[in-house]
Amino acid sequence: MKLKNWKRKILENENICMFEGLSELYEKKDIRLDEDTQDIIIEHLAAMESESSHYFPKCGEIEFTLLRNPFIVSPQTIPDKNDRAHEELIELINDGSAKEVFERE
């Protein structure tokens, strides 16, 4: 979400405040963001967005529930394509010490 917001700020307002060093340099030298530099930044942010989706895939409601409180999710609700997740969830649910820690938070 941040990357999308940054791209929007750059495209709509030429706002590069998220890049502190670059922003300070531009302000100090009283330079405007030129189109070539803007394109390079946007390309870089798009690449970061693409790369991050590899590490942080979009989650459905079950996955969000699992993150919020894994003890209220049934292993059967996890898609069958992830057998390891079934096993880990069963182990987590049955580990009394993990449940105690989670409930305190």
C-alpha distances in whole Angstrom, upper triangle without the diagonal:
4,5,5,6,9,10,11,12,14,15,16,18,18,17,16,16,13,16,19,22,21,21,24,26,25,26,29,30,30,28,26,23,25,23,24,22,19,19,19,16,14,16,15,11,12,14,12,9,12,14,11,11,15,14,12,13,12,14,16,18,20,18,16,20,21,18,19,23,24,28,28,26,29,29,30,27,25,26,29,27,26,30,29,26,29,31,29,28,32,33,30,31,35,34,36,34,31,31,33,30,27,29,30,26
4,5,5,6,9,10,10,12,14,15,16,16,14,13,13,10,13,15,18,18,17,20,22,22,23,26,27,26,25,23,20,22,22,22,20,17,18,18,14,13,15,14,10,12,14,11,9,13,14,11,13,16,15,14,15,15,17,20,21,23,21,19,22,23,20,21,25,27,30,30,29,32,32,33,30,28,29,32,30,29,32,31,28,31,33,31,30,34,34,32,33,37,36,37,35,32,32,34,31,28,30,30,27
4,5,5,6,9,10,11,12,14,15,15,13,12,13,10,12,15,18,17,17,20,21,21,22,25,26,25,23,21,18,20,19,19,17,14,14,14,11,9,11,10,6,8,10,8,6,10,12,10,11,15,15,13,15,15,18,21,23,25,22,21,25,25,22,24,27,29,32,32,31,34,33,34,31,29,29,32,30,29,32,31,29,32,34,32,31,35,36,33,35,38,37,39,37,34,35,36,33,31,33,33,30
4,5,5,6,9,10,11,12,14,14,13,13,14,12,14,18,20,19,18,22,23,22,23,27,27,26,24,21,18,20,18,19,18,14,14,15,12,10,12,12,8,8,12,10,8,11,13,12,12,16,17,15,16,15,18,20,22,25,22,21,25,26,23,24,28,29,33,32,31,34,34,34,31,29,29,32,30,30,33,32,30,33,35,33,33,36,37,35,36,40,39,41,39,36,36,38,35,32,34,35,31
4,5,5,6,9,10,10,12,12,11,11,12,10,13,16,19,18,16,20,22,20,21,25,26,24,22,20,17,19,19,20,18,15,16,16,13,11,14,14,10,12,15,13,11,15,17,15,16,19,19,17,18,17,20,22,23,26,24,22,26,27,24,25,29,30,34,33,32,35,35,36,33,31,31,35,33,32,36,35,32,35,37,35,34,38,39,36,37,41,40,41,40,36,36,38,35,32,34,34,31
4,5,5,6,9,10,10,10,8,8,9,7,10,13,15,14,13,17,18,17,18,21,22,21,19,17,14,16,16,17,14,12,13,13,10,9,12,11,8,10,13,12,11,15,16,15,16,20,20,18,20,20,22,25,26,29,27,25,28,29,26,27,31,33,36,36,35,38,38,39,36,34,34,37,35,34,37,36,34,37,39,36,36,40,40,38,39,43,42,43,41,38,38,39,36,34,36,36,32
4,5,5,6,8,10,9,9,9,12,10,12,15,17,15,15,19,20,18,19,23,23,22,19,17,13,15,13,14,13,9,10,11,8,6,9,10,7,8,12,11,10,13,16,15,16,19,20,19,20,20,23,25,27,30,27,26,30,31,28,29,33,34,38,37,36,39,39,39,36,34,34,37,34,34,38,37,35,38,40,38,37,41,42,39,41,44,44,45,44,40,40,42,39,37,39,39,35
4,5,5,6,8,9,9,10,12,12,14,17,19,17,16,20,21,19,20,24,24,22,20,17,14,16,15,16,15,11,12,14,12,9,13,14,11,12,15,15,13,16,19,18,18,22,23,21,22,21,23,25,27,30,28,27,30,31,29,30,33,35,38,38,37,39,39,40,37,35,35,38,36,36,39,38,36,39,41,39,39,42,43,41,42,45,45,46,45,41,41,43,40,37,39,39,36
4,6,5,6,6,5,7,9,9,12,14,17,15,13,16,18,16,17,20,21,19,17,14,12,14,14,16,14,11,13,15,12,10,14,15,12,14,17,16,15,19,21,20,21,24,24,23,24,23,26,28,30,32,30,28,32,33,30,31,35,37,40,39,39,42,42,43,39,38,37,41,39,38,42,41,38,41,43,41,40,44,45,42,43,47,46,47,45,42,42,43,40,38,40,40,36
4,6,6,4,5,6,9,10,11,14,15,13,12,15,16,14,15,19,19,17,15,12,9,11,10,12,11,7,10,11,9,8,12,12,11,12,16,15,15,18,20,20,21,24,25,24,25,25,28,30,32,35,32,31,34,35,33,33,37,39,42,42,41,44,43,44,41,39,39,42,40,39,43,42,40,43,45,42,42,46,46,44,45,49,48,49,47,44,44,46,43,40,42,42,38
4,6,6,8,10,13,13,14,17,19,16,15,19,19,16,18,21,21,19,16,13,10,11,10,12,11,8,9,12,10,8,12,13,12,13,16,17,16,18,21,21,22,25,26,25,26,25,28,30,32,35,33,31,35,36,34,35,38,40,43,43,42,44,44,45,41,39,39,42,40,39,43,42,40,43,46,44,43,47,48,45,47,50,49,51,49,46,46,48,45,42,44,44,41
4,6,8,11,13,14,16,18,20,18,16,19,20,17,18,22,22,19,17,14,12,13,12,15,15,11,13,16,14,12,16,17,15,16,20,20,19,21,24,23,24,27,28,27,27,26,29,31,32,36,34,32,35,37,35,35,39,41,44,43,42,45,45,46,42,41,40,43,41,41,45,44,42,45,47,45,44,48,49,46,48,51,51,52,50,47,47,48,45,43,44,44,41
4,5,9,11,13,14,16,18,15,13,16,17,14,15,18,18,16,14,11,10,12,12,15,14,11,14,16,14,13,17,18,16,18,21,21,20,23,25,25,26,29,30,28,29,29,31,33,35,38,36,34,37,39,36,36,40,42,45,45,44,47,47,48,44,43,43,46,44,43,47,46,44,47,49,47,46,50,50,47,49,52,51,52,51,47,48,49,46,43,45,45,41
4,6,9,11,12,14,15,12,10,14,14,11,12,16,16,13,11,8,6,9,9,12,10,8,11,13,11,11,15,15,14,16,19,19,19,22,24,24,25,28,29,28,29,29,32,34,36,39,36,34,38,39,36,37,41,42,46,46,45,48,47,48,45,43,43,46,44,43,47,46,44,47,49,46,46,50,50,47,49,52,51,53,51,47,48,49,46,44,45,45,41
4,6,8,9,11,13,11,8,12,13,11,11,15,16,14,12,10,8,12,13,15,12,10,13,14,11,12,16,15,14,16,19,18,19,22,23,22,24,27,27,26,28,28,30,33,34,37,34,32,36,37,34,34,38,40,43,43,43,46,46,47,44,42,42,45,43,42,45,44,42,45,47,44,44,48,48,45,47,50,49,50,48,45,45,46,43,41,42,42,38
4,5,6,8,10,7,6,9,11,9,10,14,14,13,12,10,8,12,13,14,11,9,12,12,9,11,14,13,12,15,17,16,17,20,21,21,23,25,25,25,27,27,30,32,34,36,34,32,35,36,33,34,37,39,42,43,42,45,45,46,43,41,41,44,42,41,44,42,40,44,45,43,42,46,46,43,45,49,47,48,46,43,44,45,41,39,41,41,37
4,5,6,9,8,5,8,11,10,10,13,15,14,14,13,12,15,17,18,14,13,16,16,12,14,17,16,14,18,19,18,18,22,22,21,24,26,26,25,27,27,30,32,34,36,33,31,34,35,32,32,36,38,41,41,41,44,44,46,43,41,41,44,42,41,44,42,40,43,45,42,42,45,45,42,44,47,46,46,44,41,42,42,39,37,39,38,35
4,6,9,9,8,11,13,13,13,16,18,17,16,15,14,17,18,18,15,13,16,15,11,13,15,13,12,15,17,14,15,19,19,18,20,23,22,21,24,24,26,29,31,33,30,28,31,32,29,29,33,35,38,38,38,41,41,42,40,37,38,41,39,37,40,38,36,40,41,38,38,42,42,39,41,44,42,43,41,38,39,39,36,34,36,36,32
4,6,6,6,9,10,11,12,14,15,16,15,14,12,15,17,16,13,12,15,13,10,12,15,12,12,15,16,14,16,19,19,18,21,24,23,23,25,26,29,32,33,35,32,31,34,34,31,32,35,37,40,41,40,43,43,45,42,39,40,42,40,39,42,40,38,41,43,40,40,44,43,40,43,46,44,45,43,40,41,41,38,36,39,38,34
4,6,5,6,9,10,10,12,14,15,14,15,14,17,19,19,15,15,18,17,14,16,18,16,15,19,20,18,20,23,22,21,25,27,26,25,28,29,31,34,36,38,34,33,36,36,32,33,37,38,42,42,42,45,45,47,44,42,42,45,43,41,44,42,40,43,44,41,41,45,44,42,44,47,45,46,43,40,42,42,38,37,39,38,35
4,5,5,6,9,10,10,12,14,13,15,14,17,19,18,15,15,18,16,14,17,19,16,16,20,21,19,21,24,23,23,26,28,27,27,30,31,34,37,39,40,37,36,39,39,35,36,40,41,44,45,45,48,47,49,47,44,45,47,45,43,46,44,42,46,46,43,44,47,47,44,46,49,47,48,45,43,44,44,41,40,42,41,37
4,5,5,6,9,10,11,12,10,11,10,13,15,15,11,12,15,13,11,14,16,14,15,18,19,18,20,23,23,23,26,28,27,28,30,31,34,37,39,41,38,36,39,40,36,37,41,42,46,46,46,49,48,50,47,44,45,47,45,43,46,44,43,46,47,44,45,49,48,45,48,51,49,50,48,45,46,47,43,42,44,43,39
4,5,5,6,9,10,10,9,10,9,13,15,16,12,12,16,15,13,15,18,16,16,20,21,20,21,24,25,24,27,29,29,28,31,31,34,37,38,41,38,36,39,40,36,37,40,42,46,46,46,49,48,50,47,45,45,48,46,44,47,45,44,47,48,45,45,49,49,46,48,51,49,50,48,45,46,46,43,41,44,43,39
4,5,5,6,8,9,10,12,12,16,18,19,15,16,19,18,16,19,21,20,19,23,24,23,25,28,27,27,30,32,31,31,34,34,37,40,41,43,40,38,42,42,38,39,42,44,47,48,48,51,51,53,50,48,48,51,48,47,50,48,46,49,50,47,48,51,51,48,50,53,51,52,49,46,47,48,44,43,45,44,40
4,5,5,6,8,8,11,11,14,17,17,14,15,18,17,15,19,21,19,20,23,24,23,25,28,28,28,31,33,32,33,35,36,39,42,43,45,42,41,44,44,41,42,45,47,50,51,50,53,53,55,52,49,50,52,50,48,51,49,48,51,52,49,50,53,53,50,52,55,53,54,52,49,50,50,47,46,48,47,43
4,6,5,6,5,7,8,11,14,15,12,13,16,16,14,17,20,19,19,22,24,23,25,28,28,28,31,33,33,33,35,36,38,41,43,45,42,41,44,44,41,42,46,47,51,51,50,53,53,55,52,49,50,52,50,49,52,50,48,52,53,50,50,54,54,51,53,56,54,55,53,50,51,52,48,47,49,48,44
4,6,5,6,8,10,14,17,18,15,16,19,19,17,20,23,22,22,25,26,25,27,30,30,30,33,35,35,34,37,37,40,42,44,46,43,41,45,45,42,42,46,48,51,51,51,54,54,56,53,51,51,54,52,50,53,52,50,53,54,51,51,55,55,52,54,57,55,56,53,50,51,52,48,47,49,47,44
4,5,8,11,13,16,19,20,17,18,22,21,20,23,25,24,24,28,29,28,30,33,33,32,35,37,37,37,39,40,42,45,47,49,46,44,47,48,44,45,48,50,53,54,54,57,57,58,56,53,54,56,54,53,56,54,52,55,56,53,53,57,56,54,56,59,57,57,55,52,53,53,50,49,51,49,46
4,5,9,11,14,17,18,16,17,20,20,19,22,24,23,24,27,28,28,30,33,33,33,36,38,38,38,40,41,44,47,48,50,48,46,49,50,46,47,50,52,55,56,56,59,58,60,57,55,55,57,55,54,57,55,53,57,58,55,55,59,58,56,58,61,59,60,57,54,56,56,52,51,53,52,48
4,7,10,12,16,17,15,16,20,20,19,21,24,24,24,27,29,28,30,33,33,33,36,38,38,38,40,40,43,46,47,50,47,45,48,49,46,46,50,52,55,56,55,58,58,59,56,54,54,57,55,54,57,55,53,57,58,55,55,59,59,56,58,61,59,60,58,55,56,56,53,51,53,52,48
4,7,9,12,14,12,13,16,16,16,18,21,21,21,24,26,26,27,30,31,31,33,36,36,36,38,38,41,44,46,48,45,44,47,48,45,45,49,51,54,54,54,57,56,58,55,52,52,55,52,51,55,53,51,55,56,54,54,58,57,55,57,60,58,59,57,54,55,56,52,51,53,52,48
4,6,10,12,10,10,14,15,14,16,19,19,19,22,24,24,25,28,29,29,31,34,34,34,36,36,39,41,43,46,43,42,45,46,43,44,48,49,53,53,52,55,54,56,52,50,50,53,50,50,53,52,50,53,55,52,52,56,56,54,56,59,57,58,56,53,54,55,51,50,52,51,47
4,7,8,7,6,10,11,10,12,15,15,16,18,20,20,22,24,25,26,28,30,31,31,32,33,36,38,40,43,40,39,42,43,40,41,45,46,50,50,49,52,51,52,49,47,47,49,47,46,50,48,47,50,52,49,49,53,53,51,53,56,55,56,54,51,52,53,49,47,50,49,45
4,6,6,6,9,10,11,12,14,16,17,18,20,21,22,24,26,27,29,31,32,32,33,34,37,40,42,44,42,41,44,45,42,44,47,48,52,52,51,53,53,54,51,48,48,50,47,47,51,49,48,51,53,51,51,55,55,53,55,58,57,58,56,53,54,55,52,50,52,52,48
4,6,5,6,9,10,10,12,14,15,16,18,20,21,22,24,25,27,29,30,31,31,32,35,38,40,43,40,39,43,44,41,43,46,47,51,51,49,52,51,52,49,46,45,48,45,45,49,48,46,50,51,49,50,53,54,52,54,57,56,57,56,52,53,55,52,49,52,52,48
4,5,5,6,9,10,11,12,14,15,17,18,20,21,23,24,26,28,29,30,31,32,35,38,40,43,40,39,43,44,41,43,46,47,51,51,49,51,50,51,48,46,45,47,44,44,47,46,45,49,50,48,49,53,53,51,53,56,55,57,55,52,53,54,51,49,52,52,48
4,5,5,6,9,10,11,12,14,15,17,18,20,21,22,24,26,27,28,29,30,34,36,39,41,38,37,41,41,39,40,44,45,48,49,47,50,49,50,47,44,44,46,43,43,46,45,43,47,49,46,47,51,51,49,51,54,53,54,52,49,50,52,48,46,49,49,45
4,5,5,6,9,10,11,12,14,15,16,18,20,21,23,25,26,26,27,28,31,34,36,38,36,35,39,39,37,38,42,43,46,46,45,47,47,48,45,42,41,44,41,41,44,43,42,45,47,45,45,49,49,47,49,52,51,53,51,47,48,50,47,45,47,47,43
4,5,5,6,9,10,10,12,14,15,16,18,20,21,23,25,25,26,26,30,33,35,38,35,34,38,39,36,38,42,42,46,46,44,47,46,46,43,41,40,42,39,39,43,42,41,44,46,44,44,48,48,46,48,52,51,53,51,47,48,50,47,45,47,48,44
4,6,5,6,9,10,11,12,14,15,16,18,20,22,23,24,25,26,30,33,35,37,35,34,38,38,35,37,41,41,45,45,44,46,45,46,43,40,39,41,38,38,41,40,39,43,44,42,43,47,47,45,47,50,49,51,49,46,47,49,46,44,46,46,43
4,5,5,6,9,10,10,12,14,15,16,18,20,21,22,23,24,27,30,33,35,32,31,35,35,33,34,38,39,42,43,41,44,43,44,41,38,38,40,37,37,40,39,37,41,42,40,41,44,44,42,45,48,47,48,47,43,44,46,43,40,43,43,39
4,5,5,6,9,10,10,12,14,15,17,19,20,20,21,22,25,28,31,33,30,29,33,34,31,33,36,37,41,41,39,42,41,42,39,36,35,38,35,35,38,37,36,39,41,39,39,43,43,41,43,47,46,48,46,42,43,45,42,40,42,43,39
4,5,5,6,9,10,11,12,14,15,17,19,20,20,21,25,28,31,33,30,30,34,34,32,34,37,37,41,41,39,41,40,41,38,36,34,36,34,33,37,36,35,38,40,38,39,42,43,41,43,46,45,47,46,42,44,46,43,40,43,44,40
4,5,5,6,9,10,11,12,14,16,17,18,19,21,24,27,30,32,29,29,32,32,30,32,35,36,39,40,38,40,39,40,37,35,34,36,33,32,36,34,33,37,38,36,37,40,41,39,41,44,43,45,43,40,41,43,40,38,41,41,38
4,5,5,6,9,10,10,12,14,15,16,17,18,21,24,27,29,26,25,29,29,27,29,32,33,36,37,35,37,36,38,35,32,32,34,31,31,34,33,31,35,36,34,35,38,39,37,39,42,41,43,41,38,39,40,37,35,38,38,35
4,5,5,6,9,10,11,13,15,15,16,16,20,23,26,28,25,25,29,29,27,29,32,32,36,36,34,36,35,36,33,31,30,32,29,29,32,32,30,34,35,34,34,38,38,36,38,42,41,43,42,38,39,41,38,36,39,39,36
4,5,5,6,8,10,11,13,14,15,17,20,24,27,28,25,25,29,29,27,29,32,32,36,36,34,36,35,36,33,30,29,31,28,28,31,30,29,32,34,32,33,37,37,35,38,41,40,42,41,37,38,41,38,36,38,39,36
4,5,5,6,9,10,11,12,13,15,19,22,25,26,23,23,27,26,24,26,29,29,33,34,32,34,33,34,32,29,28,30,27,26,30,28,27,31,32,30,31,34,34,33,35,38,37,39,38,34,35,37,34,32,35,36,32
4,5,5,6,9,10,10,11,12,16,19,22,23,20,20,24,24,22,24,27,28,31,31,30,32,31,32,29,26,25,28,25,25,28,27,26,29,31,29,29,33,33,31,33,37,36,38,37,33,34,36,33,31,34,35,31
4,6,5,7,9,10,10,12,16,19,22,23,21,21,25,24,23,25,28,28,32,32,30,31,30,31,28,25,24,26,23,23,26,26,24,28,30,28,29,32,33,31,33,37,36,38,37,34,35,37,35,32,35,36,33
4,5,5,7,9,10,13,16,20,23,23,20,21,25,24,22,25,27,27,31,31,29,31,29,30,28,25,24,26,23,22,25,24,23,27,28,26,27,31,31,30,32,35,34,37,35,32,33,36,33,31,34,35,32
4,5,5,6,8,10,13,17,20,21,17,18,21,21,18,21,24,24,28,28,26,28,27,28,26,23,22,24,22,21,24,22,21,25,26,24,25,28,29,27,29,32,31,34,32,29,30,32,29,27,30,31,28
4,5,5,5,7,11,14,17,18,15,16,20,19,17,20,23,23,27,27,24,26,25,26,23,20,19,22,19,18,22,21,19,23,25,23,23,27,28,26,28,31,31,33,33,29,30,32,30,27,30,31,28
4,6,6,9,12,16,19,19,16,17,21,20,18,22,24,23,27,27,25,26,24,25,23,20,19,20,17,17,20,19,18,21,23,22,22,26,26,25,28,30,30,33,32,28,30,32,30,28,31,32,29
4,6,10,12,15,18,18,15,16,19,17,16,19,21,20,24,25,23,25,23,24,22,19,19,20,18,16,19,17,16,20,21,19,20,24,24,23,25,28,27,30,29,25,27,29,27,24,28,29,26
4,7,8,12,15,15,12,12,16,15,13,16,19,18,22,23,20,22,21,23,20,17,17,20,17,16,19,18,16,19,21,19,19,23,23,22,24,27,26,29,28,24,25,27,25,23,25,27,24
4,6,10,13,13,10,12,15,15,14,17,19,18,22,22,20,21,20,21,18,15,15,17,15,14,18,17,15,18,20,19,19,22,24,22,24,27,27,29,29,25,26,29,27,24,27,28,26
4,7,10,11,9,10,13,14,13,15,18,18,21,21,18,20,19,20,17,15,14,17,16,15,19,19,16,19,22,20,19,23,24,23,24,27,28,30,30,26,26,29,27,24,26,28,25
4,7,8,5,7,10,10,10,12,15,14,18,17,15,17,16,17,14,12,12,15,14,14,17,17,14,16,19,18,16,20,22,20,21,24,25,27,27,23,23,26,24,21,23,25,23
4,6,5,6,9,10,11,13,15,14,17,16,13,15,15,15,11,10,11,14,14,14,17,18,15,16,20,19,17,20,22,20,21,24,25,27,28,24,23,26,25,22,23,26,23
4,5,5,6,9,10,11,12,12,15,13,11,13,14,14,11,11,12,16,16,16,18,19,16,16,20,19,16,19,21,19,19,23,24,25,26,23,21,24,23,20,21,24,21
4,5,5,6,9,10,11,10,12,10,8,10,10,11,7,7,9,13,14,13,15,16,12,13,16,15,13,15,18,16,16,19,21,22,23,20,19,22,22,18,19,22,21
4,5,5,6,9,10,9,12,12,9,11,11,13,10,8,10,13,14,12,14,14,11,12,15,14,12,15,17,15,15,19,20,22,22,19,18,21,20,17,19,21,19
4,5,5,6,9,9,13,12,10,13,14,15,12,11,14,17,17,16,18,18,14,15,18,16,14,17,19,16,16,20,21,22,22,19,18,20,19,15,17,19,17
4,5,5,6,7,9,8,7,10,12,14,11,11,14,17,18,16,18,18,14,15,17,15,12,15,17,15,14,18,19,20,20,17,15,18,17,14,15,18,16
4,6,5,4,8,8,6,9,10,12,10,9,12,15,16,14,15,14,11,11,14,12,9,12,14,11,11,15,16,17,18,14,13,16,16,12,14,17,15
4,6,6,10,10,10,13,13,16,14,12,15,18,18,16,17,16,12,14,16,13,11,15,15,12,13,17,17,18,18,14,13,16,14,11,13,16,13
4,7,9,9,10,14,15,17,15,15,18,21,21,19,21,19,16,17,18,16,13,16,17,14,14,17,17,18,17,14,13,15,13,10,11,13,11
4,5,6,7,11,13,16,14,14,17,20,21,19,20,18,15,15,17,14,11,13,14,11,10,14,14,14,15,11,10,12,12,8,9,12,10
4,6,6,8,10,13,12,11,15,17,18,16,16,15,11,11,13,11,7,10,11,8,7,11,12,13,14,10,9,12,12,9,11,14,13
4,6,8,10,13,12,13,17,19,21,18,18,17,14,13,14,12,8,9,11,8,6,9,10,11,12,10,7,11,12,9,9,13,13
4,7,10,12,11,12,16,18,20,18,18,18,15,14,15,14,11,11,14,11,9,12,14,14,16,14,11,14,15,12,12,15,15
4,6,8,7,8,12,14,17,15,15,15,12,11,13,12,9,10,13,11,9,13,15,16,18,15,13,16,17,14,14,18,18
4,5,6,8,11,13,15,14,13,14,11,9,11,12,8,9,12,12,9,12,15,16,19,16,15,18,19,17,17,21,21
4,5,6,9,10,12,10,10,11,8,5,8,9,6,7,10,11,9,12,15,17,19,17,16,19,20,18,19,23,22
4,5,8,8,11,11,10,12,10,8,11,12,10,10,14,14,13,15,18,20,23,20,19,23,24,21,22,26,26
4,6,9,11,11,12,14,11,9,13,14,11,12,16,15,14,17,19,21,23,21,19,23,23,20,21,25,24
4,6,8,7,9,10,8,7,11,11,9,11,14,14,14,17,19,21,23,20,19,23,23,20,22,25,24
4,5,6,8,11,9,9,12,14,12,14,17,17,17,20,22,25,26,23,23,27,26,24,25,29,27
4,5,6,10,9,8,11,13,13,14,17,18,18,20,22,25,27,24,24,28,28,26,28,31,30
4,6,9,9,10,12,14,14,16,18,19,20,22,24,27,28,25,26,29,29,27,29,32,31
4,5,5,7,9,10,11,13,15,16,17,19,20,24,25,22,22,26,26,23,26,29,27
4,5,5,7,9,10,11,13,14,16,17,19,22,23,21,22,25,25,23,26,29,28
4,5,5,6,9,10,11,12,14,16,17,20,21,18,20,23,23,21,24,27,26
4,5,5,6,8,10,10,12,14,15,18,19,16,17,21,20,18,21,24,23
4,6,5,6,9,10,11,12,14,18,19,17,17,21,21,19,21,24,24
4,5,5,6,9,10,11,12,16,17,15,16,20,20,19,21,24,24
4,5,5,6,9,10,10,14,15,12,14,17,17,16,18,21,21
4,5,5,6,9,10,13,14,11,12,15,16,14,16,19,19
4,5,5,6,9,12,14,12,12,16,17,15,17,20,21
4,6,5,6,10,11,10,11,14,15,14,17,19,20
4,5,5,8,9,7,8,11,12,11,13,16,16
4,6,7,10,8,7,11,12,11,12,15,16
4,6,9,9,8,11,13,13,14,17,18
4,6,6,7,9,10,11,13,15,16
4,6,5,6,9,10,11,13,15
4,5,5,6,9,10,11,13
4,5,5,6,9,10,11
4,5,5,6,9,10
4,5,5,6,9
4,6,5,7
4,5,6
4,5
4
